[in-house]
């Protein structure tokens, strides 16, 4: 074998070794974030913009670990558009107390970004939440913290209104969703505190 043939073999072997050792663009290193998923639609605790219209309407629950649904709101008592940032989580990232009984399994935070404090009429609208883990063998309840006042607390005492509370029942057998009276019926937001929704499994 002449020297040119030997040189060609050496170069070919070096190229094969280098390509075997080089990581590909699809390699995921343990302990890092897969950015293709991190900015997808199912990211917990990521703000979602919601425009609240003066005629009433609805918005989607930000998708988080299989949680979704539709939140309806009645007509606001003032003809303003409200700019909200809505976030959801399956962990207590929003600093509310643990429920008095049962286990908190879902949270939703509503941040009002506008100059006006939202206040809603009592329109009797309904909300729906769903998740594959909702079971007809459990009962569920909802607490909403930080309303200034609501249809359960019309005149807040000096200490403020207690959390809004409702037993929202359980899904029908074979179903994964629950529909209930919206806590936004008659709700007035606090100027300095953001409402936090807490779904509880008992």
LUMMIFI-521275 format. One record per residue: z, x, y of N, C-alpha, C, O, CB in turn. Coordinates in steps of 0.05 Angstrom, whole numbers. Glycine has a CB too. Example, Ala and Ser with C-alpha at 12.3 -4.5 7.8 and 13.67 -1.06 7.14 Angstrom:
% LUMMIFI-521275
[bator [156,264,-114],[156,246,-90],[156,264,-66],[169,285,-66],[181,226,-89]]
[bator [142,257,-45],[143,273,-21],[157,258,1],[161,268,23],[114,282,-12]]
% end
This chain:
% LUMMIFI-521275
[bator [0,17,-24],[0,0,0],[0,18,25],[17,36,27],[25,-20,0]]
[bator [-19,14,43],[-20,31,67],[0,23,87],[13,2,84],[-48,30,79]]
[bator [3,38,108],[25,33,127],[21,8,143],[41,-4,151],[27,56,146]]
[bator [-4,-1,146],[-9,-26,161],[0,-51,144],[11,-70,155],[-38,-29,168]]
[bator [-4,-49,118],[4,-71,101],[34,-72,99],[46,-94,99],[-8,-67,73]]
[bator [47,-48,98],[77,-48,97],[89,-60,123],[108,-75,122],[87,-19,93]]
[bator [77,-53,146],[86,-63,172],[84,-93,173],[101,-107,184],[71,-50,194]]
[bator [62,-104,162],[58,-133,162],[79,-148,146],[89,-169,153],[30,-140,152]]
[bator [86,-136,123],[106,-148,105],[133,-148,119],[148,-168,118],[108,-133,79]]
[bator [140,-125,132],[166,-124,146],[168,-144,168],[189,-157,171],[170,-95,158]]
[bator [147,-148,184],[147,-167,206],[150,-196,195],[165,-212,206],[121,-165,222]]
[bator [136,-202,173],[137,-228,161],[165,-234,152],[175,-256,156],[117,-231,138]]
[bator [178,-215,138],[205,-219,128],[225,-222,151],[243,-239,149],[214,-196,111]]
[bator [222,-208,173],[240,-211,196],[237,-238,209],[257,-250,217],[235,-189,217]]
[bator [212,-248,210],[208,-275,222],[221,-296,205],[232,-315,216],[179,-280,225]]
[bator [219,-294,179],[231,-315,161],[261,-314,164],[274,-336,165],[223,-310,132]]
[bator [273,-291,165],[302,-289,167],[312,-300,194],[332,-314,195],[311,-260,165]]
[bator [297,-295,215],[305,-305,241],[303,-335,242],[321,-348,254],[288,-293,263]]
[bator [282,-347,231],[279,-376,232],[300,-389,215],[308,-412,221],[252,-384,223]]
[bator [310,-377,194],[330,-389,177],[357,-390,191],[372,-408,187],[332,-375,150]]
[bator [362,-369,207],[388,-368,220],[390,-383,246],[412,-390,254],[395,-339,225]]
[bator [367,-389,258],[368,-402,285],[375,-432,282],[363,-445,265],[340,-399,299]]
[bator [394,-442,298],[401,-470,297],[379,-487,308],[364,-478,326],[427,-475,311]]
[bator [376,-511,298],[356,-529,309],[369,-546,331],[393,-546,334],[345,-547,287]]
[bator [352,-561,346],[361,-577,368],[377,-601,358],[392,-614,374],[338,-587,385]]
[bator [375,-609,333],[389,-632,322],[415,-625,310],[430,-643,301],[371,-646,302]]
[bator [422,-599,309],[448,-591,298],[471,-601,315],[470,-597,339],[449,-560,295]]
[bator [491,-614,303],[515,-623,317],[538,-606,309],[546,-605,286],[521,-653,311]]
[bator [550,-591,328],[572,-574,323],[597,-590,321],[602,-607,339],[574,-552,345]]
[bator [614,-587,300],[639,-603,298],[656,-599,323],[659,-577,334],[654,-594,273]]
[bator [667,-622,332],[685,-622,356],[670,-626,382],[683,-626,403],[699,-596,357]]
[bator [643,-629,382],[628,-633,406],[619,-662,407],[620,-677,387],[605,-614,409]]
[bator [608,-670,430],[598,-698,434],[568,-699,430],[554,-682,440],[606,-708,462]]
[bator [559,-718,415],[531,-723,411],[522,-738,436],[527,-762,439],[525,-739,385]]
[bator [508,-724,455],[501,-736,480],[482,-760,477],[481,-777,495],[489,-716,498]]
[bator [466,-760,456],[448,-783,452],[464,-809,448],[453,-830,453],[430,-778,428]]
[bator [489,-806,438],[505,-830,435],[524,-834,458],[532,-857,464],[521,-828,408]]
[bator [532,-813,470],[552,-815,491],[543,-832,515],[560,-844,528],[560,-787,501]]
[bator [517,-833,520],[507,-848,542],[492,-873,532],[476,-884,547],[489,-831,559]]
[bator [498,-881,508],[486,-906,498],[500,-930,507],[519,-928,523],[485,-905,467]]
[bator [493,-954,498],[504,-979,507],[532,-985,496],[545,-1003,506],[486,-1001,501]]
[bator [541,-971,475],[566,-977,462],[587,-955,468],[597,-942,450],[562,-980,432]]
[bator [593,-951,494],[611,-930,502],[636,-943,514],[634,-956,535],[598,-910,521]]
[bator [659,-940,502],[683,-952,512],[692,-938,538],[686,-914,542],[706,-950,491]]
[bator [705,-953,555],[717,-943,580],[696,-932,599],[702,-914,614],[737,-921,573]]
[bator [672,-943,598],[651,-935,617],[646,-959,635],[640,-981,626],[625,-928,601]]
[bator [647,-954,662],[644,-977,681],[617,-991,678],[596,-977,676],[648,-967,709]]
[bator [617,-1017,679],[593,-1033,679],[593,-1049,705],[613,-1063,711],[591,-1052,654]]
[bator [571,-1048,720],[570,-1063,746],[565,-1092,741],[548,-1100,725],[548,-1051,764]]
[bator [581,-1109,755],[577,-1138,753],[577,-1149,782],[594,-1143,798],[601,-1151,737]]
[bator [557,-1166,787],[555,-1179,813],[564,-1208,810],[552,-1223,795],[525,-1179,824]]
[bator [586,-1215,823],[598,-1242,821],[586,-1260,842],[590,-1255,866],[629,-1241,823]]
[bator [571,-1280,834],[557,-1297,853],[575,-1320,863],[593,-1329,850],[532,-1309,839]]
[bator [569,-1330,888],[586,-1351,900],[582,-1378,887],[597,-1397,894],[580,-1353,929]]
[bator [564,-1381,868],[560,-1407,855],[573,-1408,828],[571,-1428,814],[530,-1414,853]]
[bator [586,-1386,819],[596,-1384,792],[576,-1372,774],[553,-1369,781],[605,-1412,782]]
[bator [584,-1366,750],[566,-1353,731],[580,-1341,707],[601,-1350,699],[549,-1333,745]]
[bator [569,-1319,697],[580,-1306,674],[572,-1277,673],[553,-1269,687],[572,-1320,648]]
[bator [586,-1261,657],[577,-1233,652],[585,-1226,624],[602,-1239,612],[590,-1214,673]]
[bator [573,-1205,614],[578,-1196,587],[602,-1178,585],[607,-1162,603],[553,-1182,576]]
[bator [617,-1180,564],[639,-1161,559],[626,-1134,553],[608,-1132,536],[657,-1171,535]]
[bator [635,-1113,566],[623,-1086,560],[628,-1079,531],[650,-1080,521],[636,-1065,578]]
[bator [607,-1073,517],[608,-1068,488],[625,-1043,482],[623,-1022,495],[580,-1064,477]]
[bator [644,-1047,463],[662,-1025,456],[671,-1029,427],[685,-1049,421],[686,-1024,476]]
[bator [664,-1011,410],[674,-1011,382],[670,-1039,369],[687,-1049,355],[703,-1003,380]]
[bator [646,-1050,373],[640,-1076,362],[649,-1100,378],[642,-1123,371],[652,-1078,335]]
[bator [664,-1096,399],[672,-1118,416],[650,-1126,436],[637,-1109,448],[698,-1111,432]]
[bator [646,-1152,439],[628,-1162,459],[635,-1191,464],[655,-1201,454],[598,-1159,450]]
[bator [619,-1204,480],[625,-1232,487],[615,-1239,514],[600,-1223,527],[655,-1238,485]]
[bator [622,-1263,524],[613,-1272,550],[637,-1283,565],[652,-1300,555],[591,-1294,547]]
[bator [641,-1274,589],[662,-1283,607],[649,-1300,629],[633,-1291,644],[678,-1259,620]]
[bator [658,-1326,630],[648,-1344,651],[669,-1344,674],[693,-1342,669],[644,-1372,640]]
[bator [659,-1347,698],[677,-1350,721],[669,-1375,737],[645,-1380,740],[676,-1324,739]]
[bator [688,-1389,747],[682,-1413,763],[672,-1405,791],[671,-1381,798],[706,-1432,765]]
[bator [666,-1424,807],[658,-1419,835],[680,-1406,850],[703,-1417,850],[648,-1444,848]]
[bator [675,-1383,864],[696,-1372,881],[703,-1392,904],[686,-1408,912],[687,-1345,893]]
[bator [727,-1389,914],[736,-1408,936],[724,-1400,963],[725,-1416,982],[766,-1408,938]]
[bator [713,-1376,965],[699,-1367,989],[670,-1359,982],[666,-1349,960],[714,-1344,1003]]
[bator [652,-1363,1001],[623,-1358,994],[615,-1328,996],[597,-1321,1011],[605,-1374,1013]]
[bator [629,-1312,981],[623,-1283,981],[612,-1275,954],[618,-1287,933],[649,-1267,988]]
[bator [596,-1254,955],[589,-1239,931],[611,-1218,926],[619,-1205,945],[560,-1226,933]]
[bator [619,-1215,901],[639,-1194,895],[626,-1173,877],[611,-1180,858],[664,-1207,881]]
[bator [632,-1148,882],[621,-1126,867],[643,-1115,849],[663,-1105,859],[610,-1103,886]]
[bator [639,-1118,823],[660,-1110,804],[650,-1087,787],[627,-1084,781],[668,-1134,786]]
[bator [670,-1071,779],[665,-1051,757],[683,-1060,734],[707,-1061,736],[672,-1022,767]]
[bator [671,-1066,711],[685,-1076,688],[684,-1055,665],[662,-1045,659],[672,-1103,678]]
[bator [707,-1049,654],[709,-1030,632],[725,-1042,609],[742,-1058,614],[722,-1004,642]]
[bator [718,-1033,585],[733,-1043,562],[741,-1019,545],[730,-997,546],[715,-1062,545]]
[bator [762,-1024,528],[773,-1002,512],[788,-1014,488],[797,-1038,489],[792,-984,529]]
[bator [791,-999,467],[808,-1008,445],[835,-993,445],[851,-997,427],[793,-1003,418]]
[bator [839,-976,465],[865,-963,469],[875,-970,497],[859,-977,515],[862,-932,465]]
[bator [901,-967,501],[913,-974,527],[909,-952,547],[927,-937,554],[943,-979,523]]
[bator [884,-952,558],[877,-932,578],[883,-942,606],[879,-928,626],[848,-925,576]]
[bator [894,-967,609],[897,-980,635],[926,-984,643],[931,-998,663],[882,-1006,635]]
[bator [944,-974,627],[972,-973,636],[988,-998,635],[1007,-1001,651],[973,-962,662]]
[bator [980,-1017,618],[996,-1042,616],[1017,-1040,594],[1014,-1023,576],[977,-1066,612]]
[bator [1038,-1057,595],[1058,-1055,574],[1048,-1064,547],[1028,-1078,545],[1082,-1073,582]]
[bator [1062,-1056,527],[1056,-1066,500],[1063,-1095,498],[1081,-1104,512],[1071,-1050,478]]
[bator [1049,-1111,482],[1055,-1140,481],[1083,-1144,469],[1093,-1127,454],[1035,-1154,464]]
[bator [1096,-1167,475],[1123,-1172,464],[1123,-1175,434],[1144,-1171,421],[1134,-1197,477]]
[bator [1100,-1183,423],[1098,-1184,394],[1069,-1180,386],[1051,-1182,403],[1108,-1212,383]]
[bator [1064,-1173,361],[1037,-1168,352],[1026,-1141,361],[1041,-1125,371],[1019,-1190,363]]
[bator [1001,-1137,357],[988,-1112,364],[965,-1116,383],[948,-1133,378],[978,-1098,338]]
[bator [964,-1101,405],[942,-1102,424],[918,-1088,411],[920,-1066,402],[949,-1089,451]]
[bator [895,-1102,411],[871,-1091,397],[847,-1088,415],[827,-1076,407],[864,-1109,374]]
[bator [849,-1098,440],[826,-1095,458],[836,-1099,487],[854,-1115,492],[804,-1116,452]]
[bator [824,-1084,505],[831,-1085,534],[806,-1087,550],[785,-1076,543],[848,-1060,542]]
[bator [808,-1100,573],[786,-1101,592],[797,-1100,621],[815,-1115,628],[768,-1127,589]]
[bator [787,-1082,636],[795,-1077,664],[774,-1087,683],[750,-1082,679],[802,-1047,669]]
[bator [782,-1101,705],[764,-1110,725],[772,-1097,752],[794,-1103,762],[763,-1141,727]]
[bator [755,-1081,763],[760,-1068,789],[742,-1082,810],[717,-1081,808],[754,-1038,788]]
[bator [754,-1093,830],[739,-1105,852],[733,-1083,872],[751,-1071,883],[755,-1129,865]]
[bator [707,-1079,877],[699,-1057,895],[693,-1066,923],[688,-1050,941],[674,-1044,883]]
[bator [693,-1093,928],[686,-1103,954],[710,-1104,973],[732,-1097,966],[674,-1130,951]]
[bator [704,-1113,997],[725,-1116,1018],[742,-1141,1015],[765,-1141,1024],[712,-1115,1045]]
[bator [730,-1161,1002],[744,-1187,1000],[758,-1189,973],[748,-1180,953],[724,-1210,1004]]
[bator [782,-1202,973],[797,-1205,949],[787,-1230,934],[788,-1252,946],[827,-1207,955]]
[bator [778,-1229,909],[768,-1252,895],[789,-1274,891],[812,-1268,884],[756,-1244,869]]
[bator [781,-1298,895],[797,-1322,889],[778,-1343,878],[757,-1348,889],[813,-1332,914]]
[bator [786,-1356,856],[768,-1375,842],[779,-1403,842],[804,-1407,841],[763,-1365,814]]
[bator [762,-1422,842],[770,-1450,838],[777,-1454,809],[771,-1437,792],[747,-1469,847]]
[bator [789,-1477,803],[796,-1483,775],[774,-1499,763],[774,-1524,763],[823,-1498,774]]
[bator [754,-1485,752],[730,-1499,743],[729,-1506,714],[710,-1518,705],[707,-1483,749]]
[bator [749,-1499,698],[750,-1506,670],[729,-1491,653],[721,-1501,632],[746,-1535,667]]
[bator [721,-1467,662],[701,-1453,647],[713,-1439,622],[737,-1435,621],[687,-1432,665]]
[bator [696,-1433,603],[705,-1422,578],[694,-1393,574],[673,-1386,584],[696,-1440,554]]
[bator [709,-1377,559],[700,-1350,552],[698,-1348,521],[710,-1363,506],[720,-1329,563]]
[bator [682,-1328,513],[680,-1322,484],[682,-1292,480],[668,-1276,494],[653,-1333,473]]
[bator [698,-1283,461],[699,-1256,452],[692,-1254,423],[697,-1273,408],[726,-1243,458]]
[bator [680,-1232,414],[674,-1229,386],[677,-1201,377],[674,-1182,393],[645,-1239,380]]
[bator [683,-1198,351],[686,-1172,339],[686,-1176,309],[699,-1195,299],[711,-1157,349]]
[bator [673,-1158,293],[674,-1162,264],[702,-1161,252],[706,-1171,230],[657,-1140,252]]
[bator [721,-1149,267],[748,-1147,256],[765,-1172,261],[787,-1174,250],[762,-1123,268]]
[bator [755,-1191,278],[770,-1216,282],[771,-1231,255],[750,-1235,243],[758,-1233,304]]
[bator [794,-1240,248],[798,-1252,221],[811,-1280,224],[829,-1284,240],[814,-1234,203]]
[bator [802,-1298,208],[814,-1325,207],[842,-1325,195],[855,-1345,196],[796,-1344,192]]
[bator [850,-1303,184],[877,-1301,173],[897,-1292,194],[921,-1290,188],[877,-1281,149]]
[bator [888,-1286,218],[906,-1278,240],[903,-1298,263],[882,-1310,267],[900,-1250,249]]
[bator [924,-1300,279],[923,-1314,304],[921,-1294,327],[931,-1272,324],[948,-1334,308]]
[bator [909,-1302,349],[904,-1284,371],[914,-1296,397],[914,-1321,401],[875,-1276,373]]
[bator [922,-1279,415],[931,-1288,442],[919,-1269,462],[910,-1247,456],[962,-1289,443]]
[bator [920,-1277,488],[909,-1262,510],[930,-1261,532],[941,-1281,540],[882,-1274,519]]
[bator [934,-1237,542],[951,-1233,566],[933,-1220,588],[918,-1201,582],[976,-1216,560]]
[bator [936,-1229,613],[922,-1217,635],[943,-1209,656],[957,-1225,666],[900,-1236,647]]
[bator [944,-1183,661],[963,-1172,680],[950,-1170,708],[926,-1166,711],[972,-1144,670]]
[bator [968,-1172,728],[961,-1164,756],[946,-1185,772],[936,-1178,793],[946,-1140,756]]
[bator [945,-1210,763],[936,-1231,782],[956,-1235,804],[980,-1233,799],[930,-1258,766]]
[bator [947,-1240,828],[965,-1247,850],[977,-1275,844],[1001,-1279,848],[951,-1247,877]]
[bator [960,-1294,836],[968,-1320,827],[947,-1331,808],[924,-1320,807],[973,-1340,851]]
[bator [953,-1352,793],[934,-1363,774],[942,-1392,768],[961,-1402,780],[933,-1346,748]]
[bator [928,-1405,749],[934,-1433,744],[961,-1437,729],[969,-1459,724],[912,-1445,728]]
[bator [974,-1415,721],[1000,-1416,710],[1022,-1408,730],[1046,-1412,724],[1002,-1398,685]]
[bator [1014,-1397,752],[1033,-1387,772],[1021,-1392,800],[1009,-1373,811],[1040,-1357,767]]
[bator [1024,-1416,810],[1012,-1423,836],[1025,-1410,859],[1011,-1401,878],[1012,-1453,839]]
[bator [1051,-1408,859],[1066,-1396,881],[1082,-1373,870],[1104,-1376,859],[1085,-1417,895]]
[bator [1072,-1349,873],[1085,-1326,861],[1112,-1321,874],[1115,-1322,899],[1068,-1301,864]]
[bator [1133,-1316,858],[1159,-1308,869],[1158,-1281,881],[1137,-1267,879],[1181,-1309,846]]
[bator [1179,-1272,895],[1179,-1245,907],[1172,-1223,887],[1161,-1202,895],[1206,-1239,919]]
[bator [1179,-1227,862],[1174,-1206,842],[1145,-1207,832],[1136,-1190,817],[1192,-1209,819]]
[bator [1130,-1227,841],[1102,-1230,832],[1100,-1248,807],[1120,-1254,794],[1090,-1203,826]]
[bator [1075,-1256,801],[1071,-1273,778],[1074,-1257,752],[1066,-1234,750],[1043,-1286,779]]
[bator [1084,-1270,731],[1084,-1257,705],[1055,-1256,694],[1038,-1269,705],[1102,-1273,685]]
[bator [1050,-1241,673],[1023,-1240,662],[1014,-1268,653],[1030,-1283,642],[1022,-1221,638]]
[bator [989,-1274,659],[977,-1298,649],[976,-1296,618],[970,-1275,607],[947,-1303,661]]
[bator [982,-1318,604],[984,-1317,575],[972,-1342,563],[976,-1364,573],[1014,-1314,566]]
[bator [958,-1339,540],[948,-1361,525],[945,-1354,496],[936,-1332,490],[921,-1371,536]]
[bator [953,-1372,478],[946,-1370,450],[917,-1379,448],[911,-1402,454],[965,-1387,431]]
[bator [899,-1362,439],[871,-1368,439],[861,-1376,411],[837,-1380,407],[854,-1345,450]]
[bator [879,-1377,392],[872,-1387,365],[862,-1365,347],[870,-1342,348],[852,-1409,367]]
[bator [843,-1373,330],[832,-1354,311],[803,-1363,305],[796,-1386,309],[848,-1353,284]]
[bator [786,-1345,295],[759,-1353,289],[758,-1372,265],[775,-1371,247],[742,-1328,283]]
[bator [738,-1388,264],[734,-1405,241],[727,-1387,217],[716,-1365,220],[712,-1426,246]]
[bator [733,-1396,192],[726,-1380,169],[697,-1372,169],[679,-1389,173],[733,-1395,143]]
[bator [692,-1347,164],[665,-1336,164],[654,-1330,191],[632,-1320,193],[647,-1356,151]]
[bator [669,-1335,212],[660,-1329,240],[675,-1305,250],[695,-1296,239],[665,-1353,258]]
[bator [665,-1293,272],[676,-1269,283],[681,-1272,313],[682,-1252,327],[658,-1245,278]]
[bator [683,-1296,323],[686,-1301,352],[706,-1322,357],[712,-1339,340],[659,-1308,365]]
[bator [717,-1322,382],[737,-1341,391],[729,-1350,419],[722,-1334,436],[766,-1330,391]]
[bator [729,-1376,424],[723,-1387,450],[749,-1400,461],[763,-1413,447],[700,-1408,449]]
[bator [754,-1395,487],[779,-1404,499],[776,-1409,529],[756,-1400,541],[801,-1383,494]]
[bator [795,-1422,541],[795,-1427,570],[797,-1400,585],[814,-1384,578],[818,-1446,578]]
[bator [780,-1397,604],[779,-1371,619],[804,-1368,636],[811,-1387,651],[754,-1369,635]]
[bator [817,-1345,636],[839,-1340,654],[830,-1338,684],[847,-1338,702],[853,-1314,647]]
[bator [804,-1337,688],[794,-1336,716],[794,-1363,730],[791,-1365,754],[765,-1325,716]]
[bator [799,-1385,714],[802,-1411,727],[826,-1411,745],[849,-1408,736],[805,-1433,705]]
[bator [822,-1414,771],[844,-1415,790],[857,-1388,796],[878,-1388,808],[865,-1434,780]]
[bator [845,-1366,787],[858,-1340,790],[852,-1328,818],[830,-1332,829],[848,-1321,769]]
[bator [872,-1315,829],[870,-1300,854],[877,-1272,848],[898,-1266,837],[888,-1312,877]]
[bator [860,-1253,856],[864,-1225,850],[885,-1213,870],[888,-1223,892],[838,-1209,851]]
[bator [898,-1193,860],[916,-1177,877],[899,-1157,893],[881,-1145,881],[938,-1164,861]]
[bator [905,-1153,918],[889,-1134,934],[891,-1105,923],[871,-1090,925],[899,-1134,963]]
[bator [914,-1098,913],[918,-1070,905],[920,-1064,875],[922,-1041,867],[943,-1060,918]]
[bator [919,-1085,859],[922,-1082,830],[899,-1095,816],[891,-1117,822],[948,-1093,820]]
[bator [887,-1080,796],[864,-1090,781],[874,-1106,757],[892,-1097,743],[846,-1067,773]]
[bator [862,-1130,752],[870,-1145,728],[862,-1130,703],[841,-1118,701],[857,-1173,728]]
[bator [880,-1132,683],[875,-1120,657],[879,-1142,636],[900,-1154,635],[895,-1095,651]]
[bator [859,-1146,619],[860,-1165,598],[869,-1151,572],[860,-1128,567],[832,-1180,593]]
[bator [886,-1163,557],[897,-1151,533],[895,-1172,510],[909,-1192,511],[926,-1141,537]]
[bator [879,-1167,490],[877,-1184,467],[896,-1175,446],[898,-1151,440],[847,-1185,456]]
[bator [912,-1194,435],[933,-1188,417],[929,-1201,390],[922,-1225,389],[961,-1196,429]]
[bator [933,-1186,369],[931,-1198,342],[959,-1201,330],[975,-1183,331],[914,-1179,323]]
[bator [964,-1225,320],[990,-1231,308],[987,-1237,278],[1007,-1243,264],[1004,-1255,323]]
% end
